[in-house]
Amino acid sequence: MAELSQYSEHYFVPESGNSSWANMYHYIPEGARLLDVGCSTGNFGQALEQLKGCTAVGVDLNEEDIAEAKQRLTEAYVFDITGPGARELLGTFDVVVFADVIEHLPDPRAVLRAVHGLLNEGGIIVYSIPHMGHLSVRLDLLEGRFPYAELGLLDRTHLHFYDRVEVHDVFASTGFAVTDENPVVVGYPPQWTDLRLRAIGLESSPAFYDMLRVTEAEVFQYVGTASPAPRAALHPPQRDAFVFPPDEILEQSNRLIAENARLSAERAALVEENALLGSRFAELQAWANDLKKNPARAVVRSVKRRLTRR
């Protein structure tokens, strides 16, 4: 028998700030008709109905969660919006909400493409997506760990991982443009970061903290809005050229291995040649000594060696 998901006890506190639901809340227009994709037990949609007069429809694949959501939302269904009949069953919406859901989807692009048919004119997507580049994850990886958990950035049910470039790309590749952002920020005291670095033999520097700032290491979740946009208007950010994909790293590694093998072969040939020269030098030195002691005998021996070699 299905059980309530681990997200069922997540509740919205109106006074909260700097959280995914709080930041998303401010993007939801008063009285909007909204679709909450991956609504769990409907706690966020219920808050939007009570506080903003919205009409909330929820969809999720967990039957137990939807049983609870039916008691809280205007409508709730166990339904995959990429399936047939989505518009007929659900209708159209002013807002489609993805609250920490996109990273759980097997094919997020298919889901986002399906949303086009569910949005009213001027409709928007409101989203929150965890940032895999948060400082906590970077430090875990430096320590050689990837500690999955039941909730949070390393939720064991996450199927995809995002940084800013990937967030913008997943929308741009499906016909949406990110129109506004208000991320959740969770920073660490530098003293604590320095302590963790020293524990693994590393030291921080001003350049290190500049890199953290530029790469948004304090962003915990990207929160924002996205709207349908013409393809010509889509300009997703590009990755920096110095970032090597795994196949390029492998290619470079193979080149270095081949170069090392070539240098090793050359070194072995030089060692052999050096040994041969050393042997020849020893022979010449012995002949020179013999020549000093008995010139005639040395000449005779030299002539015999040459005749023998022929």
C-alpha positions in Angstrom: 0.0 0.0 0.0 1.3 3.5 -0.9 2.4 5.8 1.9 2.5 9.5 2.3 5.6 11.0 0.7 8.4 12.6 2.7 7.2 16.0 1.5 3.7 15.7 3.0 4.6 17.5 6.3 6.0 20.5 4.5 3.9 23.6 5.5 3.9 27.2 4.4 4.6 29.9 7.1 3.5 33.3 5.7 6.0 35.1 7.9 8.9 33.1 6.7 11.5 34.6 4.3 14.3 33.4 2.2 12.7 30.0 1.6 11.5 28.5 -1.7 7.8 28.7 -0.9 8.1 32.2 0.6 10.0 33.5 -2.5 7.5 31.7 -4.8 4.5 33.1 -2.9 5.3 36.7 -4.0 5.2 35.7 -7.7 1.7 34.3 -7.5 -0.9 36.9 -8.6 -4.0 37.4 -6.4 -7.0 35.3 -7.6 -4.9 33.3 -10.1 -6.0 29.9 -11.3 -2.9 27.7 -10.8 -1.7 24.2 -11.4 0.6 22.8 -8.7 2.7 20.1 -10.4 3.9 17.6 -7.8 1.6 19.1 -5.2 2.1 16.3 -2.6 -0.6 16.8 0.0 -1.5 20.3 -1.3 -0.2 22.4 1.6 1.2 25.2 -0.6 -1.8 25.3 -2.8 -4.1 25.5 0.2 -2.1 28.5 1.5 -2.4 30.2 -1.8 -6.2 29.6 -1.8 -6.6 31.0 1.7 -4.2 33.9 1.5 -4.4 35.0 -2.1 -7.9 33.8 -3.2 -6.4 31.5 -5.8 -8.0 28.5 -7.4 -5.5 25.6 -6.9 -5.5 22.4 -8.9 -2.9 19.8 -7.8 -1.4 16.8 -9.7 0.9 14.2 -8.2 1.7 10.5 -8.8 1.4 9.6 -5.1 -2.1 8.3 -4.4 -1.9 8.8 -0.7 -0.7 12.4 -1.1 -3.5 13.2 -3.5 -6.1 11.7 -1.1 -5.0 14.4 1.4 -4.7 17.1 -1.3 -8.3 16.5 -2.4 -9.4 17.8 1.1 -7.3 21.0 0.7 -7.4 22.0 -2.9 -10.2 22.9 -5.3 -9.2 19.9 -7.4 -6.5 17.2 -7.1 -5.6 14.3 -9.4 -3.2 11.4 -9.6 -2.1 12.4 -13.1 0.9 12.8 -15.4 0.5 16.0 -17.4 2.4 14.6 -20.3 -0.3 12.0 -20.8 -3.3 12.5 -23.2 -6.2 14.6 -22.2 -4.4 16.9 -19.8 -6.1 20.1 -21.1 -9.5 18.4 -21.1 -9.2 17.2 -17.5 -7.4 20.1 -16.0 -8.3 23.1 -18.0 -5.9 26.1 -18.5 -4.1 28.2 -15.9 -2.6 31.6 -15.1 0.3 30.0 -13.2 1.9 26.6 -13.3 3.9 25.9 -10.1 7.0 23.6 -10.0 8.0 23.8 -6.3 11.2 21.7 -6.1 9.8 19.2 -8.6 11.7 19.6 -11.9 14.8 17.8 -10.5 12.6 14.8 -9.7 11.2 14.3 -13.2 12.5 11.6 -15.5 12.0 13.9 -18.5 11.6 17.5 -17.3 11.7 18.8 -20.8 8.7 16.7 -21.9 6.8 18.1 -18.9 7.7 21.7 -19.7 6.7 21.3 -23.3 3.3 20.0 -22.2 2.8 23.1 -20.0 2.5 25.3 -23.2 -0.9 23.8 -23.8 -2.0 24.5 -20.3 -1.1 28.2 -19.9 -3.5 31.0 -20.5 -2.4 34.1 -22.6 0.2 35.8 -20.4 0.5 32.8 -18.1 3.8 32.0 -16.3 5.7 29.2 -14.7 6.8 29.8 -11.1 9.6 27.5 -10.1 12.1 26.5 -7.4 15.1 24.3 -8.3 17.9 23.2 -5.9 21.4 24.4 -6.8 23.9 21.6 -6.9 26.7 24.1 -6.8 26.0 25.2 -3.3 29.1 25.4 -1.1 27.9 22.5 1.1 27.9 20.1 -1.8 31.3 21.4 -3.0 32.8 20.8 0.4 31.3 17.3 0.6 32.8 16.4 -2.8 36.2 17.8 -1.8 36.0 15.4 1.2 35.2 12.5 -1.2 31.5 12.2 -0.1 28.1 12.4 -1.8 25.8 11.9 1.2 22.3 11.3 -0.1 19.5 12.3 2.3 15.7 12.1 2.5 15.3 15.8 1.9 17.4 18.7 0.7 20.0 19.3 -2.0 21.1 15.6 -2.0 17.6 14.2 -1.8 18.0 10.6 -3.0 15.0 10.9 -5.3 16.6 13.7 -7.4 17.2 12.5 -11.0 18.8 15.7 -12.4 21.1 18.3 -10.9 21.1 22.0 -11.7 23.3 25.1 -11.6 22.2 28.5 -13.1 23.2 27.4 -16.7 21.2 24.2 -16.5 18.2 26.0 -15.0 18.1 28.5 -17.9 18.8 25.8 -20.5 15.9 23.5 -19.3 13.5 26.4 -19.9 15.1 27.8 -23.1 15.2 24.3 -24.7 11.4 24.0 -24.2 10.4 27.4 -25.4 10.5 29.4 -22.1 12.6 32.4 -21.0 13.4 33.0 -17.3 11.9 36.4 -16.6 12.7 37.1 -13.0 14.7 35.4 -10.2 14.8 35.6 -6.4 17.0 32.7 -5.2 17.1 31.3 -1.7 20.5 32.2 -0.2 22.3 30.2 2.5 25.8 31.3 3.3 28.5 29.8 5.5 30.8 31.8 7.8 34.3 32.0 6.2 35.8 30.6 9.5 33.7 27.5 9.2 34.6 27.0 5.5 38.3 27.5 6.4 38.0 24.9 9.1 36.6 22.3 6.7 39.3 23.1 4.1 42.1 22.8 6.6 40.8 19.4 7.7 41.5 18.1 4.2 44.9 19.9 3.8 43.7 22.9 1.8 43.9 26.7 2.5 41.5 29.4 1.3 42.5 32.6 -0.3 40.9 35.8 -1.5 40.8 34.3 -5.0 38.9 31.3 -3.7 36.2 33.4 -2.1 36.0 35.5 -5.3 35.4 32.3 -7.2 32.6 31.2 -4.7 31.0 34.6 -5.2 31.1 34.6 -9.0 29.8 31.0 -9.1 26.9 31.7 -6.7 28.1 29.2 -4.1 25.6 30.7 -1.5 22.6 30.1 -3.7 20.7 27.2 -2.2 17.7 27.2 -4.6 17.0 29.1 -7.8 13.5 30.6 -7.5 11.9 32.6 -10.3 9.4 32.9 -13.1 9.5 31.7 -16.8 7.3 32.7 -19.7 6.7 31.4 -23.2 9.0 33.1 -25.6 9.7 33.0 -29.3 12.8 30.9 -30.2 14.6 33.9 -31.6 14.3 35.6 -28.2 15.9 32.8 -26.2 19.5 33.3 -25.2 20.4 30.7 -22.6 23.8 31.3 -20.8 26.8 29.4 -22.1 29.3 27.5 -20.1 32.8 28.9 -19.8 35.2 27.5 -22.3 37.6 26.2 -19.6 35.1 23.7 -18.2 36.0 20.3 -19.6 33.3 17.7 -20.3 34.3 14.2 -19.2 35.1 13.0 -22.8 37.5 15.8 -23.2 39.2 15.0 -19.9 39.4 11.4 -21.0 40.9 12.4 -24.3 43.5 14.6 -22.6 44.3 11.8 -20.2 44.8 9.4 -23.1 47.2 11.9 -24.8 49.2 12.2 -21.6 49.4 8.4 -21.2 50.6 8.0 -24.8 53.1 10.8 -24.3 54.4 9.2 -21.1 54.8 5.9 -22.9 56.8 7.5 -25.7 59.0 9.3 -23.2 59.5 6.0 -21.3 60.6 4.2 -24.5 63.0 7.0 -25.4 64.4 6.9 -21.9 64.9 3.1 -22.1 66.7 3.5 -25.5 69.0 6.2 -24.0 69.8 4.0 -21.0 70.7 1.1 -23.4 72.8 3.5 -25.6 74.5 4.8 -22.5 75.3 1.3 -21.3 76.8 0.5 -24.7 78.9 3.6 -24.7 80.0 2.8 -21.2 81.1 -0.6 -22.3 83.0 0.8 -25.3 84.6 3.4 -23.1 85.8 0.7 -20.7 87.3 -1.2 -23.6 89.1 1.9 -24.8 90.4 2.7 -21.3 91.7 -0.8 -20.9 93.4 -0.6 -24.3 95.0 2.8 -23.4 96.4 1.3 -20.2 97.7 -1.7 -22.1 99.3 0.6 -24.6 101.2 2.4 -22.0 102.5 -0.8 -20.5 103.4 -2.7 -23.6 102.7 -0.8 -26.9 103.6 -3.7 -29.2 101.4 -6.2 -27.5 98.5 -3.7 -27.4 98.8 -3.1 -31.2 98.8 -6.8 -31.9 95.7 -7.4 -29.7 93.9 -4.5 -31.4 94.7 -5.9 -34.9 93.5 -9.4 -33.8 90.2 -7.9 -32.5 89.5 -6.1 -35.7 90.3 -9.3 -37.8 88.0 -11.3 -35.5 85.1 -8.8 -36.0 85.4 -9.1 -39.8 
